[in-house]
Amino acid sequence: MKKGKEIEEKTCVESFLNWYNKRHNRNYTYEKATDHFPELNNNKQGDWDFVVYERDNPEGWIGIEVKELRPLRKETSVSFTFWERLCSDLTKDLPGKGIKGQFEISLPPVLDLAKKERPRRLVKAISEVLVHKQSGWKIRESKDIGPDVASKFPSWPKQRSDVNEWDEYGTYRPCKLEITKVSDSGWGVTVVRILGNGNVVEEDKKAFNSVFKLKNGVIQPDRQLKLAKEKGARKTILLLADMGVDEENTRNSVQNCLDHHLISHIDCIYLVDMGNEDRLVKMHPS
């Protein structure tokens, strides 16, 4: 488990640095804080994750801590990971199908596929639907492709129909699959939120509170990055690894639900989309 956590932390900081270096024309690299400061291995109070620096200016380093924001309901989290991987496969599939543009899937259903129904079959079905639907698709236009996917993928789940859908579907209709075109350039598909049975806002709030909970009057990431500043960091950054939370819910929590004197040693907070390496959002300061 610890190994998997370390891989996720490295993936998060690498995504951030790729974005930051391109945006600011810099050349930052990173190493673990405990490698840079071996004495931290004996620190029972804990340390922060990474020392980030440019090779021609190692003294002006930045301290970075990574915290995972994962909705606490297992079903939702597992489904987000499934859709995250499926979208990655779709992205690889699009150029060969002649599909151009960036797409976002919002609130896909939770799927429980048998082993014989490998995600590849679902990728093929969605790709075929996108090929058929792409003509005239405008930027920011959303389409429900659930019924089209269901016609090609028999295991697609169903949901109770609205009254005005009974004539078309009967009591149950194919689950919706809302997909929005966000750009005409490039190609790619990302998932932005998962449909679950719980309250999305409350789930996101619990995930947020698990990171920023008070212990003995101190917030853990602030204490960790305070140590980075004591070691000489010129700046500190907290990266929130987005594992399926809603961006606006998280922004609201950072800007309106945190006592900012409790994060006085954190200079910046960024939300890093772990399903899309090019999507980062600055949360603090606003």
Order of alpha helices (4+ residues) and beta strands (2+ residues): alpha-beta-alpha-beta-beta-alpha-beta-alpha-beta-alpha-beta-alpha-beta-beta-beta-alpha-beta-beta-alpha-beta-alpha-beta-beta
